[in-house]
Amino acid sequence: MQNPLRFLLLIVVAAVASTAAADDKDWSKATATFYGGGDASGTMGGACGYGNLYWSGYGTDTAALSSKLFDDGKACGQCYRIRCDGASSEWCRPGKSVTVTATNLCPPNHELSGDDGGWCNPPRQHFDMSQPAWLQIAEYKGGIVPVLYQRTPCVKQGGVRFTMAGANNFELVLITNVAGSGSVKAVWVKGTNTDRMAMSRNWGVNWHSLAGLVGQALTFGVTSTGGQTLVFPDVVPAWWKFGQTFTSNVQFTD
């Protein structure tokens, strides 16, 4: 006669294995290294345009993406949950994961093989993580490890921020602290005395307009890559100056 307890145990084990297999389907494979030093100071600036990541609220849990993932800057601001693939590397910290924000591009190096130093060469999917983020999932001496990753919603405190730069007839607006999908698909601007007009992505998360907007209160409409559009009425007052940052009281949820 079959032992009912043993039969029940087999069912539980099978269910756990099935759940783990289903969970793995939600993850994609990539590799990861680190850069920037122990305090992540070497990660400041970068191809997304966030500047000082401490000041702009992105902290030290960040990553530069290979061009395959970076997608000409469209991925800037997106959040990724990453865990080291312990089944493929001895340098993983078992059971650990970290959520990072895409803030930079890891440029390809075509002089090196994709399997020997050219980790960011197309078509590789690679994360060049800040050292503090990397050390949460892997051992320092590992150097490069296989990882599993998935997109995850970005969590932010406060509203979306708009930083004004450029010059009259060329307003360059840096849009930061975007929650939800984290990345921006489209932007429009309307001044007190001007009609609504589409803005163009200049680089990273910087969007520009060629209209003369100095002296006008500015309303922005921002569409995230998640498909949500929010309007920020008069978020930039008429007395704004280049170099100033204005924080809204509205935030994305997608």
N, C-alpha and C positions, 0 to 999 in steps of 0.2 A: 504494500500500500504506500502511495506517495506521501511523503511528509508534507503536510499543509503549510508549515512554517517555512520550509525550504522553498516551496512553490511560490509563496507570497514574496519571499526575498528575491527570487528570480524576476518576478514581475516588477518590483521596485527598481532593481538594477537596470532592467530593460527600459523602463520609463525614463530614468535619469539619463541613460545613454542616448535615448531618442531626443530628449530635450536639449542635450549638449550639441547633438548633431544639427538640430534645427537652429540653435543659437549661432553656430559657426557659419551657417548660410547667410546670416545677416552681416558678416564681416568680409572685408576684402583683404587681399595679401599685398604687402609692400615691404620695404626695408627702411631702417632708420639709423641715423648717426646723430652726432651732436656738434654744436659749435658755440662760441661766445663766452666761454669761461664760467667759473663757478657762480658768479653773480649775474650772469646773463647780460652784462654790460655790452658785450660785443655783438649783441643782437639788435641794438637800437638802430633806428632808421630803417632802411630796406625798401624793397620794390613796391610795397603797398602804400608807403607814404605816411605811416602812423607817427613817425618821428620817435620821440622818447616814449617807449612803451610803458614805463612806470607812470608818467604823467597822463598818458592817454587812456589808462585803465586796463591795459592788456597784460601787464605784469610780466612774469617770467615763464609762464606756461605757454610758450609760443613755438612756432616752427616755420622754417622756410620750405617751400614745396618744390619738387621737381617740376619742370615745365609741363609735363603731362597732367599734373594735378593743378598747377597754378592757373592754367587756361588764360594766359594773357591778362592776369589780374582779376578775372571774374571770381576767383575763389577767395580773394582777400576778405578777411573777417569771418570766414567759415570756421566752424569748430569741429574737431575730430576727436573721438575717443580712441586711444591707441593702447594696445597691450602687446607685450613681447610674446612671440610665438615659442612658448617653452618646449613644444614638441620638436622644434628645429634648431634650438640653440641652448647651450649650457649657461649662457650669460644672463638669462632672464631672471627677473624677480617674480617668483610664482604668485599668481593671483592678483598681481598689481596692474592697474591701468591709470592713465592720465588723460585729461582733456586739454587739448592745445588749440590755440587760435592761429590761423594762417596769417602771417604778417610779412612774409618775405618770399623771394624767389631763390631757389638753389639753382644757379645757372649750370648748364651742361659743360662738360670738359671733354671735347671730342678727341683730345690727344691721349686720353686714357680710355681703357676698355670699360664697358658698363659693369664688368665683373671684377674690375681691379682699379678702383679709384674713381671711375666716372659714374658714381652712384646716381647722379641726377640726369644722366643722358637719356633722351627719349629711346624707347617708350617706357622707361622704368617709372614706377610709382614709388617715390621716396620722400621721407620726411627728414629734414636736417633740423633736429630739435634743439632747443636751448638746453644747455647742460643740466640745469635744475630739473627740467621736465624729463629729460632722458634718464636721470638717475632714479627717478621714481619707478621705472619699469625694467631697468637693466643695469648690469655692473659696468663700471667705468672702463675696465680693461677689455670689454667686449668689442668696443670700437664701432662695429656695425652689426646689427641683428635683424633677423626677419621679424616682422610685426603683422598684426591684424588690426584693421581700423574700420571705423564706421562714422558717418556724419552724425552729429548730435546737435540739438538746439543750443544756441548760445544764451547764457544767462548773464545779464548786465544789471548794474545798479543805476537808477536814474534814467533820464531820457536820452534820446539821440542828440549828438552834438554836431555843430556846424562851425568850422574854423575858416575865416575869411583870409584869402591871400591873393596875390596877383597885383593888378593895377586897374585903374578905370578903363573900361572897354575890354578888360580881360580879367574877369573875376574867377579865381580858382578856389573852389570850396572843398574842404576836407570833411568828409562825413564819417564820424566815429561813434563808438559805443552802441553799435547796432545789435540788438538781441534777435532771438528767433533764428532765422536762417543765417544771420550774421553778415551776409553779403548783399550788395546793392546791384540791381539790374538796370534801373532807369531813374532819372531825376529831371524834374522841371522846376523852374523858378518864375516867380511873378513879383515885380516891384510895384510900389504904390502907383507909379505913373507909367508902367509898362505892361504889356500883355503877357500872358503866360507863354513861356518858351522852353523848349527842351534843352537840356544841358548835355554835353558830350563828356564821355570818360576821357580824361587827359592822361592819367597814369594811376594805376592802383586804385585807391579810393578817392582820388582827386577828380572833381568834375568841374568843367569850365563853361562860362558863358562869355560871348563877345559883345554883350550889350553894356551900355553905361548905366550901372546900377547904384553908383555912389550917391548917398543922400536920400535913398529910398528905403522904406521898410520892406523886408523880403519875406515872401512866403515860399516854402518849398514843398513839392510833392515828391515822395520817395517810394519807389517800388522795389521790394526785396526780391531776391531770387526765389523766395518761397511763394511769391505771387501776391503778397499783401501790399497795398498802397496806403500810405498815411500822408495826410496833409498837415503841415506845420505853419499855421497862420501867423504872419508877422513875427516869426521866431527870431529874426535878425532885425533890430530896431533901426530907425532911420539914421541914428547917430553913429552907426557902426564904423569901425576903422579896420584897415588891413592888419592882420595879426591877432585880432580878437576872436575868442571862441564863445559861442552862445549855446546854452543847453536847454533843450525843450522839456516839456513835462509829458511827452508822449513816447511810447516805446512799442516796438514790434512784438508780436506774440507768435507768429507763424514759425 
